């Protein structure tokens, strides 16, 4: 019985150690985000550039994810001037993000939950297509978009 308890304690140590090491010693890794199937629905107010969106796709480190956010879009250039949102990974862990003020549609990770607690990183987003889905009577536009991005994530 004593050897079973010791064996269980040793197994628990080795299973928990990588998670503890990750919190103590975050590692930078490449991240790739792909939304090539047109799963980003964005609604834009053409008077102000205010937007809100929902999104889902696949990303390294996240698996299948959902994403939602709000912000302001420059209607003349298509550059996201501001924005914040939350990614939800396949296992429910989250990553908070914001749009960087760099003029090139860069997403910056600002924190999270679960294994992404204290996460940092960034990736520039390239919009690969956009299709106007609808225009409401108030002028609000809804687009279907695809995009991709490569960057780094540290957790």
Helices and strands as residue ranges (DSSP letters): H 2-24, E 28-44, E 50-59, E 63-73, E 80-88, E 94-99, E 106-112, G 114-116, E 120-135, E 141-154
